[in-house]
Amino acid sequence: MNLELDGAGVLISGGARGIGAATARAFTAEGARVAIVDRDVEPGAALAAMLPGSLFVEADLTREADCERAVAAAVREFGRLEVLVNNAGVNDSVPLTASPSEFVASLQRNLVHVFALTHFAHPHLASRRGAVVNLSSKVAVTGQGRTSGYAAAKGAVNALTREWAVALAPDGVRVNAVVPAECDTDQYRRWFDAQPDPKLARSKVERLVPFGRRLSTPEELADAILWLASRRSSHVTGQILYVDGGYTHMDRALTSDHAW
């Protein structure tokens, strides 16, 4: 299927690793030009060097000026911007027992840059009738019990997806979100490796996923992001799409030792 992304300008925040990197590779394979925005220079620059027509922009997205500079760099390089993928974020485990200032810092890491990048990208997206795809998390819906900052940020991402779908509809800009649950990223692998028995820890998480008893892959998330960004989803906006093997919504009986 031709996704009609050839020549499109794309900006991906947090594009150096994991879902962001898989998404950068997928857009490039469709002929798009990608601005990889990340504070992690080595993997970001290395990935950009591998992808034809791509650009690496080093940025600390907790700084408004860096968000503005990243959008400007992409537009300057590509002469256009059709797609914004708000992917950057980290489950930083800021709980209710943390201080209010720590909570605010978590929102800076996970939410404020989503607004800032979309704000600065808006006129460019409107001129091309483009698309925004936000990365949310199942934690926004399920809760986790020990990550108030991240849960609040991702809940807000879901709300802003619907808010912006309405706000940007007159400009012909579509806004959707993709929600991963348990995804096989390097960040998650580092968490597994830090456990007393990494293999057992991974196995326990995999058994919680109803479909296939496995983690989602970054490439599966990237495929959903590409579809939502493309003209093939031309009448889809304000949607929150779960790419999670049924983790968030299927009955937990399906993941018991006696199921399936």
N, C-alpha and C positions, 0 to 999 in steps of 0.2 A: 504494500500500500504506500502510495506517495503521500507523505505528510505535508508536502508543500512548504518545507522549511529551508529550502535551498537559498543561501544568501542572507538569511535572517540574522539579525543581531540579537544575541542572547547574553544576559548577565546572570551569573549564578553565584550567590553568596555562599561562603563555606564550600567552595568548589574544589578544594585541593585533595580531599579524601572522601572515602565512603560514598554515600548516596550522591553527594555533589559531584564527585569525580566521575562516577558512573554516568551521571546525567550529562556532564560535559562531553564524555566520549560518545554518548548516544546522539546528542545534537550534532556533533561534528560529523558523525557517520551519515546524517541526513543532509549535510551540506551547509549547516548553519555555522556562523562564526561566534565564538564563545569568549566572553570575558570571565575569567576565573578570579573571583575576589576572595581573598583569604589573608589571614595574618601569618600563616605557616608558609614561609617563603620557599623552602627547598622542595617539598612535594608539589606546591603550586606551580613554581617555575618549570619544574621537570615535566609536569603534565602538559603545560602550555606548549613546551618545546616539541612535544610528541603530536600535538593536534594541529593540523594545518589551519592557518588563519585565526588562531586563538591568541588571547592576550591574558597575561597574568597581572593582576593589580594587587599589590600588597596594601592591606588596609586593616585598621583596628575599627571594627564596626560599632564599637561603643562610642566612637567619636563622630559627631554629626558631620564634621568637615570631611572625614574620610569617606562617609557614605556619599556625599555630594561629589567628591573627587572621583570615586569609582564609577558613578553613572556618567560623569563628564568624560572620563577616559574611554569608556566603551563607545559612547556616541562619537567621540572624536576619531577613534580607530575605525569604526564600522560605518560611520555616516548615518546610522539608523539604530533603532532599538525596538524590536518587536516583542521580546519576551523577557520578563523578570522572574527568576526563580528564587524565592526567599527561603533558602535552605539552612543558613547558618544557625547554630544553636547547640547547647550542650545540657544534658541532664546533670545539673550541678549539685543536686541533693541539698538544697537549702530548705530546711524543715521549719515548722512552726516555732520551734525553740530558738531559731536564729534571730538575730536582731532585725528591726525594721530596715536598717541601712543595708544589711546583707540581702534582704528581700528585694530592695530597690536595685541593688547591684545585679541580682539575678535577672530582673526585668530588663536591665540595660543589656545584658548578654544575650537575652533570648527574645525580646519583644520590640524594644524601641527602634532598633535598626530596621526591623521589618516595616515600620511606619516610615522611617526616614528614607530608605531606599525607594519605597513605593511613591513617596511624596516627590522625590527628585526625578524619578523615572516617568511619572505620570504624563507630562506634556509630550514626551517622546513616544510613549506607548500610544497615546491618543492620536498622534499624527499618523501612526501606522495601523490603528485599530488592532492593537496587539493583545497580549494576555499576561496575566500574573498567575503564577502557581506558588502557593504557600505550602511549606512543610509543617505539618502539625505533629501530634503524637497521641497515641492511645491514652496516655496519662491524663490528657485533657478531659477524657470521658470516663475512664475507669477509676482515676485516682491511683495513688501509690502509697500514700501514708507518710512519706518522708521527703517530699520534694515540692514544697509549697510554691516556690518561685517558678520553677519550670512548669508546673501544672497551671499556674495562673497565666503564665506567658502563652502557653499553647491553647488554653481556653480562649484567651483573647485573640489569638490567631484565627481560630474558628469563627469567632464573632466578627472580626474584621473582614474575613473572606466574604461573609454575607453582606456586611455593611458596604464594602467596596464594590461588590457586584452590582448593588443598587446605584451607588454614587457614580460609577464609571460607565454604566450602561449607555448613557447618552453619548459618550465618546466612542462607543463601539468596542470598549475594552472588557474582556471577560476575565473573571477572577474566580479561581477554584483552589481547593486545598487537597493535598494527599496526606493520608494518615498512615504511617508505619506503626507496627507494634514491635515485634522482635525481629530485628534486621541484622544480618551478618556483616556488620561494619568492623573496621579495625578498632574503633572505640569500644565496641562491645567485646571484641576478642581480648582487648587489654583487661577488661573487667573479668572475663572468664579466667584469664591467666593469673589474676591476682587472688583467685579463690584457692582454698587448700587443695581441692581436687578439681582442676579446670575441666577435665573431661566429664566428670559427674555433674558439675554445675551446668555445663552446656546441655547435657542430656536432659536434665530436669526442665530447663527452659523449653527445649524442643518439644518435649512431651505435652506442653501446655498449648501448642498450636494445633487446632483441630485438623486443618487440611495438610496432610503430608507429614505431620509431626516433625517439622523442620523450620528453621528460620527463613524469613524472606531474604532474597538477595538484593543488593543495591541495584542490580540491573532490572529487576522486576519493578522496583519503585521508579526507576528512570523511564521505563516504558510507559507507565501511567502518566508521569509528568509530561513526556513528549506528546502523548495523545491530547492531554488537556491544553497544551500550549499550541497545538496545531489547528489548522482549519478543519480538520476532520472532526473536531468537537465544536463546530461553529455556533451551535445553539445551546451550548452547555455553559452555564455560569452560576455562581453561588453554591456550587456543590462541594461536599466534603466526602472524598472517596477513600474508603478504607482498603489498603493493600496490605493485608495482614494475615492471610490464611485463615480467616474466621476468628482470630484471637479475641477481638473486642466484643463481638456480638453473639457468637455461638454458645450454646448451653455448655457449662463446664462438665456436664456428664460425659460429653464427647471426649474429654481429655483424661478421664479416669482410666485406671489400669484395666478395667473390664469393658471398655467401649471399643467399638470398631474391631 
